[in-house]
Amino acid sequence: MTRSRWASLAMIPLLAMGQASPAEPSGARQLELRHLLIQDCGSCHGMTLKGGLGPALRPADLEGKPDELLINTILLGRPGTAMPPWQPLLTHEEVVWLVEQLREGVQHD
């Protein structure tokens, strides 16, 4: 077996581990994402996320909405509305982290 074939086989467990749980953004990136959530999302959803041009994004307002719906809405936007697609700027893992933050409730400093 060639060296590159062995290297490929050695990567299989690492790839499987990566698929089991998506990587959480680094601490520095989390700070950037939190800023984006409060400032950029807040510019349409209200600075306290109680609603504005866009709907409220507080935990109670998100109850019953599946994570995948929220993730897809953030990544792909909502055609015909002011909600833009964030996929060019955010990874799937970052959006999963943002949805978790929204479900926990965003604390403003």
TIVO-2410 file (N, C-alpha, C; in nm, 3 decimals):
# residues 109
REC num residu      c1      c2      c3 atome chaine
REC   1      M   0.085  -0.117   0.000     N      A
REC   1      M   0.000   0.000   0.000    CA      A
REC   1      M   0.090   0.124   0.000     C      A
REC   2      T   0.049   0.226  -0.076     N      A
REC   2      T   0.131   0.347  -0.088    CA      A
REC   2      T   0.119   0.433   0.037     C      A
REC   3      R   0.217   0.521   0.054     N      A
REC   3      R   0.218   0.612   0.170    CA      A
REC   3      R   0.093   0.700   0.172     C      A
REC   4      S   0.050   0.753   0.055     N      A
REC   4      S  -0.068   0.840   0.052    CA      A
REC   4      S  -0.195   0.762   0.087     C      A
REC   5      R  -0.199   0.635   0.049     N      A
REC   5      R  -0.314   0.552   0.084    CA      A
REC   5      R  -0.322   0.533   0.235     C      A
REC   6      W  -0.207   0.509   0.301     N      A
REC   6      W  -0.204   0.495   0.447    CA      A
REC   6      W  -0.247   0.625   0.514     C      A
REC   7      A  -0.200   0.736   0.460     N      A
REC   7      A  -0.237   0.867   0.517    CA      A
REC   7      A  -0.387   0.889   0.505     C      A
REC   8      S  -0.445   0.849   0.394     N      A
REC   8      S  -0.590   0.863   0.376    CA      A
REC   8      S  -0.666   0.778   0.476     C      A
REC   9      L  -0.621   0.655   0.496     N      A
REC   9      L  -0.687   0.566   0.592    CA      A
REC   9      L  -0.674   0.619   0.735     C      A
REC  10      A  -0.562   0.679   0.765     N      A
REC  10      A  -0.540   0.733   0.900    CA      A
REC  10      A  -0.633   0.850   0.929     C      A
REC  11      M  -0.681   0.919   0.827     N      A
REC  11      M  -0.768   1.035   0.845    CA      A
REC  11      M  -0.913   0.996   0.873     C      A
REC  12      I  -0.953   0.875   0.843     N      A
REC  12      I  -1.092   0.834   0.858    CA      A
REC  12      I  -1.144   0.856   1.000     C      A
REC  13      P  -1.074   0.811   1.105     N      A
REC  13      P  -1.126   0.838   1.240    CA      A
REC  13      P  -1.136   0.986   1.271     C      A
REC  14      L  -1.043   1.066   1.223     N      A
REC  14      L  -1.048   1.211   1.247    CA      A
REC  14      L  -1.168   1.273   1.179     C      A
REC  15      L  -1.196   1.230   1.058     N      A
REC  15      L  -1.312   1.282   0.987    CA      A
REC  15      L  -1.441   1.241   1.056     C      A
REC  16      A  -1.447   1.119   1.102     N      A
REC  16      A  -1.566   1.072   1.173    CA      A
REC  16      A  -1.588   1.151   1.301     C      A
REC  17      M  -1.481   1.181   1.372     N      A
REC  17      M  -1.494   1.260   1.495    CA      A
REC  17      M  -1.546   1.399   1.462     C      A
REC  18      G  -1.498   1.457   1.353     N      A
REC  18      G  -1.541   1.591   1.314    CA      A
REC  18      G  -1.688   1.596   1.278     C      A
REC  19      Q  -1.740   1.487   1.226     N      A
REC  19      Q  -1.880   1.484   1.188    CA      A
REC  19      Q  -1.970   1.461   1.309     C      A
REC  20      A  -1.917   1.405   1.414     N      A
REC  20      A  -1.999   1.375   1.531    CA      A
REC  20      A  -2.046   1.502   1.600     C      A
REC  21      S  -1.958   1.601   1.612     N      A
REC  21      S  -2.000   1.727   1.672    CA      A
REC  21      S  -1.926   1.839   1.600     C      A
REC  22      P  -2.003   1.935   1.548     N      A
REC  22      P  -1.939   2.042   1.474    CA      A
REC  22      P  -1.847   2.123   1.566     C      A
REC  23      A  -1.741   2.174   1.509     N      A
REC  23      A  -1.645   2.253   1.586    CA      A
REC  23      A  -1.710   2.383   1.631     C      A
REC  24      E  -1.693   2.414   1.758     N      A
REC  24      E  -1.744   2.539   1.811    CA      A
REC  24      E  -1.647   2.650   1.771     C      A
REC  25      P  -1.699   2.768   1.737     N      A
REC  25      P  -1.609   2.877   1.701    CA      A
REC  25      P  -1.513   2.910   1.815     C      A
REC  26      S  -1.395   2.958   1.780     N      A
REC  26      S  -1.296   2.996   1.881    CA      A
REC  26      S  -1.350   3.109   1.968     C      A
REC  27      G  -1.286   3.130   2.081     N      A
REC  27      G  -1.330   3.236   2.172    CA      A
REC  27      G  -1.332   3.373   2.105     C      A
REC  28      A  -1.229   3.403   2.027     N      A
REC  28      A  -1.224   3.532   1.957    CA      A
REC  28      A  -1.337   3.542   1.855     C      A
REC  29      R  -1.362   3.434   1.783     N      A
REC  29      R  -1.470   3.437   1.684    CA      A
REC  29      R  -1.606   3.448   1.753     C      A
REC  30      Q  -1.622   3.386   1.869     N      A
REC  30      Q  -1.747   3.398   1.943    CA      A
REC  30      Q  -1.775   3.544   1.979     C      A
REC  31      L  -1.672   3.617   2.016     N      A
REC  31      L  -1.689   3.760   2.046    CA      A
REC  31      L  -1.735   3.836   1.922     C      A
REC  32      E  -1.676   3.804   1.806     N      A
REC  32      E  -1.718   3.867   1.681    CA      A
REC  32      E  -1.862   3.831   1.647     C      A
REC  33      L  -1.897   3.706   1.665     N      A
REC  33      L  -2.033   3.661   1.634    CA      A
REC  33      L  -2.135   3.724   1.728     C      A
REC  34      R  -2.099   3.737   1.854     N      A
REC  34      R  -2.188   3.802   1.950    CA      A
REC  34      R  -2.211   3.948   1.911     C      A
REC  35      H  -2.106   4.016   1.869     N      A
REC  35      H  -2.117   4.154   1.823    CA      A
REC  35      H  -2.209   4.160   1.701     C      A
REC  36      L  -2.189   4.068   1.607     N      A
REC  36      L  -2.274   4.062   1.488    CA      A
REC  36      L  -2.420   4.041   1.527     C      A
REC  37      L  -2.442   3.951   1.621     N      A
REC  37      L  -2.578   3.920   1.665    CA      A
REC  37      L  -2.646   4.044   1.723     C      A
REC  38      I  -2.576   4.115   1.808     N      A
REC  38      I  -2.636   4.232   1.872    CA      A
REC  38      I  -2.649   4.348   1.774     C      A
REC  39      Q  -2.544   4.377   1.699     N      A
REC  39      Q  -2.545   4.494   1.611    CA      A
REC  39      Q  -2.614   4.468   1.477     C      A
REC  40      D  -2.568   4.368   1.404     N      A
REC  40      D  -2.622   4.347   1.270    CA      A
REC  40      D  -2.763   4.288   1.273     C      A
REC  41      C  -2.781   4.182   1.350     N      A
REC  41      C  -2.915   4.124   1.360    CA      A
REC  41      C  -3.008   4.224   1.430     C      A
REC  42      G  -2.953   4.290   1.533     N      A
REC  42      G  -3.032   4.387   1.609    CA      A
REC  42      G  -3.079   4.505   1.525     C      A
REC  43      S  -3.007   4.538   1.418     N      A
REC  43      S  -3.048   4.651   1.336    CA      A
REC  43      S  -3.184   4.627   1.271     C      A
REC  44      C  -3.221   4.504   1.249     N      A
REC  44      C  -3.354   4.472   1.192    CA      A
REC  44      C  -3.448   4.409   1.294     C      A
REC  45      H  -3.393   4.329   1.384     N      A
REC  45      H  -3.476   4.256   1.480    CA      A
REC  45      H  -3.490   4.331   1.612     C      A
REC  46      G  -3.442   4.454   1.617     N      A
REC  46      G  -3.448   4.535   1.737    CA      A
REC  46      G  -3.320   4.514   1.818     C      A
REC  47      M  -3.267   4.621   1.874     N      A
REC  47      M  -3.140   4.612   1.944    CA      A
REC  47      M  -3.147   4.519   2.065     C      A
REC  48      T  -3.265   4.496   2.119     N      A
REC  48      T  -3.281   4.399   2.227    CA      A
REC  48      T  -3.347   4.271   2.176     C      A
REC  49      L  -3.353   4.259   2.043     N      A
REC  49      L  -3.408   4.142   1.973    CA      A
REC  49      L  -3.555   4.117   2.006     C      A
REC  50      K  -3.626   4.224   2.043     N      A
REC  50      K  -3.770   4.213   2.071    CA      A
REC  50      K  -3.855   4.235   1.947     C      A
REC  51      G  -3.791   4.250   1.833     N      A
REC  51      G  -3.863   4.269   1.708    CA      A
REC  51      G  -3.847   4.411   1.656     C      A
REC  52      G  -3.864   4.425   1.529     N      A
REC  52      G  -3.853   4.552   1.459    CA      A
REC  52      G  -3.899   4.527   1.318     C      A
REC  53      L  -3.812   4.555   1.222     N      A
REC  53      L  -3.842   4.520   1.083    CA      A
REC  53      L  -3.859   4.368   1.072     C      A
REC  54      G  -3.773   4.295   1.144     N      A
REC  54      G  -3.781   4.149   1.149    CA      A
REC  54      G  -3.847   4.105   1.279     C      A
REC  55      P  -3.886   3.979   1.288     N      A
REC  55      P  -3.953   3.930   1.408    CA      A
REC  55      P  -3.861   3.924   1.530     C      A
REC  56      A  -3.921   3.914   1.647     N      A
REC  56      A  -3.848   3.901   1.773    CA      A
REC  56      A  -3.767   3.771   1.772     C      A
REC  57      L  -3.650   3.776   1.838     N      A
REC  57      L  -3.561   3.660   1.842    CA      A
REC  57      L  -3.528   3.619   1.985     C      A
REC  58      R  -3.619   3.644   2.077     N      A
REC  58      R  -3.598   3.602   2.216    CA      A
REC  58      R  -3.632   3.454   2.230     C      A
REC  59      P  -3.581   3.388   2.335     N      A
REC  59      P  -3.607   3.244   2.350    CA      A
REC  59      P  -3.755   3.207   2.341     C      A
REC  60      A  -3.841   3.281   2.405     N      A
REC  60      A  -3.985   3.249   2.402    CA      A
REC  60      A  -4.041   3.261   2.260     C      A
REC  61      D  -3.988   3.354   2.183     N      A
REC  61      D  -4.035   3.373   2.046    CA      A
REC  61      D  -3.989   3.262   1.953     C      A
REC  62      L  -3.882   3.194   1.991     N      A
REC  62      L  -3.828   3.087   1.906    CA      A
REC  62      L  -3.879   2.948   1.944     C      A
REC  63      E  -3.952   2.939   2.056     N      A
REC  63      E  -4.006   2.809   2.097    CA      A
REC  63      E  -4.090   2.749   1.986     C      A
REC  64      G  -4.071   2.621   1.964     N      A
REC  64      G  -4.148   2.550   1.862    CA      A
REC  64      G  -4.090   2.561   1.721     C      A
REC  65      K  -3.991   2.647   1.705     N      A
REC  65      K  -3.928   2.659   1.574    CA      A
REC  65      K  -3.806   2.566   1.570     C      A
REC  66      P  -3.802   2.474   1.475     N      A
REC  66      P  -3.689   2.380   1.469    CA      A
REC  66      P  -3.557   2.452   1.440     C      A
REC  67      D  -3.450   2.401   1.497     N      A
REC  67      D  -3.318   2.459   1.475    CA      A
REC  67      D  -3.287   2.469   1.326     C      A
REC  68      E  -3.317   2.365   1.249     N      A
REC  68      E  -3.285   2.367   1.106    CA      A
REC  68      E  -3.356   2.479   1.033     C      A
REC  69      L  -3.478   2.513   1.073     N      A
REC  69      L  -3.548   2.626   1.013    CA      A
REC  69      L  -3.472   2.755   1.040     C      A
REC  70      L  -3.430   2.774   1.164     N      A
REC  70      L  -3.356   2.895   1.201    CA      A
REC  70      L  -3.221   2.900   1.130     C      A
REC  71      I  -3.151   2.788   1.128     N      A
REC  71      I  -3.021   2.781   1.062    CA      A
REC  71      I  -3.033   2.813   0.914     C      A
REC  72      N  -3.129   2.750   0.847     N      A
REC  72      N  -3.148   2.774   0.704    CA      A
REC  72      N  -3.190   2.917   0.676     C      A
REC  73      T  -3.272   2.975   0.763     N      A
REC  73      T  -3.314   3.113   0.744    CA      A
REC  73      T  -3.195   3.207   0.752     C      A
REC  74      I  -3.106   3.183   0.849     N      A
REC  74      I  -2.988   3.267   0.862    CA      A
REC  74      I  -2.894   3.246   0.743     C      A
REC  75      L  -2.868   3.123   0.708     N      A
REC  75      L  -2.774   3.095   0.599    CA      A
REC  75      L  -2.827   3.140   0.463     C      A
REC  76      L  -2.953   3.113   0.434     N      A
REC  76      L  -3.008   3.135   0.301    CA      A
REC  76      L  -3.091   3.261   0.287     C      A
REC  77      G  -3.125   3.324   0.401     N      A
REC  77      G  -3.209   3.443   0.396    CA      A
REC  77      G  -3.354   3.406   0.368     C      A
REC  78      R  -3.434   3.507   0.346     N      A
REC  78      R  -3.575   3.488   0.313    CA      A
REC  78      R  -3.606   3.570   0.189     C      A
REC  79      P  -3.613   3.507   0.073     N      A
REC  79      P  -3.643   3.582  -0.050    CA      A
REC  79      P  -3.772   3.662  -0.036     C      A
REC  80      G  -3.770   3.782  -0.090     N      A
REC  80      G  -3.889   3.867  -0.085    CA      A
REC  80      G  -3.901   3.946   0.045     C      A
REC  81      T  -3.803   3.930   0.134     N      A
REC  81      T  -3.804   4.005   0.260    CA      A
REC  81      T  -3.668   4.076   0.275     C      A
REC  82      A  -3.653   4.148   0.384     N      A
REC  82      A  -3.526   4.217   0.411    CA      A
REC  82      A  -3.420   4.123   0.467     C      A
REC  83      M  -3.455   3.997   0.494     N      A
REC  83      M  -3.360   3.902   0.553    CA      A
REC  83      M  -3.261   3.854   0.448     C      A
REC  84      P  -3.133   3.897   0.460     N      A
REC  84      P  -3.033   3.856   0.360    CA      A
REC  84      P  -2.975   3.719   0.393     C      A
REC  85      P  -2.914   3.655   0.294     N      A
REC  85      P  -2.842   3.531   0.322    CA      A
REC  85      P  -2.706   3.564   0.387     C      A
REC  86      W  -2.675   3.498   0.497     N      A
REC  86      W  -2.548   3.520   0.565    CA      A
REC  86      W  -2.445   3.415   0.530     C      A
REC  87      Q  -2.483   3.321   0.444     N      A
REC  87      Q  -2.393   3.212   0.405    CA      A
REC  87      Q  -2.259   3.260   0.349     C      A
REC  88      P  -2.254   3.372   0.277     N      A
REC  88      P  -2.122   3.416   0.230    CA      A
REC  88      P  -2.027   3.458   0.343     C      A
REC  89      L  -2.082   3.491   0.460     N      A
REC  89      L  -2.001   3.542   0.571    CA      A
REC  89      L  -1.988   3.448   0.689     C      A
REC  90      L  -2.080   3.353   0.702     N      A
REC  90      L  -2.083   3.265   0.819    CA      A
REC  90      L  -2.081   3.119   0.778     C      A
REC  91      T  -2.014   3.037   0.858     N      A
REC  91      T  -2.015   2.892   0.834    CA      A
REC  91      T  -2.138   2.831   0.900     C      A
REC  92      H  -2.168   2.710   0.863     N      A
REC  92      H  -2.280   2.638   0.925    CA      A
REC  92      H  -2.258   2.627   1.075     C      A
REC  93      E  -2.136   2.595   1.118     N      A
REC  93      E  -2.106   2.580   1.260    CA      A
REC  93      E  -2.125   2.711   1.335     C      A
REC  94      E  -2.089   2.822   1.273     N      A
REC  94      E  -2.108   2.952   1.336    CA      A
REC  94      E  -2.256   2.984   1.353     C      A
REC  95      V  -2.335   2.948   1.254     N      A
REC  95      V  -2.479   2.972   1.261    CA      A
REC  95      V  -2.543   2.883   1.368     C      A
REC  96      V  -2.498   2.759   1.380     N      A
REC  96      V  -2.546   2.670   1.486    CA      A
REC  96      V  -2.517   2.736   1.621     C      A
REC  97      W  -2.398   2.791   1.639     N      A
REC  97      W  -2.361   2.859   1.764    CA      A
REC  97      W  -2.453   2.980   1.788     C      A
REC  98      L  -2.480   3.058   1.683     N      A
REC  98      L  -2.570   3.173   1.697    CA      A
REC  98      L  -2.709   3.131   1.740     C      A
REC  99      V  -2.761   3.025   1.682     N      A
REC  99      V  -2.894   2.976   1.718    CA      A
REC  99      V  -2.895   2.933   1.865     C      A
REC 100      E  -2.788   2.867   1.909     N      A
REC 100      E  -2.778   2.828   2.051    CA      A
REC 100      E  -2.782   2.952   2.140     C      A
REC 101      Q  -2.713   3.057   2.099     N      A
REC 101      Q  -2.712   3.181   2.178    CA      A
REC 101      Q  -2.851   3.243   2.183     C      A
REC 102      L  -2.919   3.244   2.071     N      A
REC 102      L  -3.055   3.298   2.068    CA      A
REC 102      L  -3.148   3.218   2.159     C      A
REC 103      R  -3.134   3.087   2.158     N      A
REC 103      R  -3.220   3.003   2.243    CA      A
REC 103      R  -3.192   3.025   2.391     C      A
REC 104      E  -3.066   3.058   2.426     N      A
REC 104      E  -3.030   3.085   2.565    CA      A
REC 104      E  -3.069   3.225   2.609     C      A
REC 105      G  -3.083   3.315   2.513     N      A
REC 105      G  -3.113   3.455   2.543    CA      A
REC 105      G  -2.984   3.536   2.540     C      A
REC 106      V  -2.983   3.638   2.461     N      A
REC 106      V  -2.865   3.721   2.443    CA      A
REC 106      V  -2.864   3.829   2.550     C      A
REC 107      Q  -2.757   3.831   2.626     N      A
REC 107      Q  -2.740   3.934   2.730    CA      A
REC 107      Q  -2.667   4.052   2.671     C      A
REC 108      H  -2.720   4.170   2.690     N      A
REC 108      H  -2.654   4.293   2.643    CA      A
REC 108      H  -2.567   4.347   2.755     C      A
REC 109      D  -2.450   4.393   2.717     N      A
REC 109      D  -2.357   4.450   2.816    CA      A
REC 109      D  -2.405   4.584   2.866     C      A
***
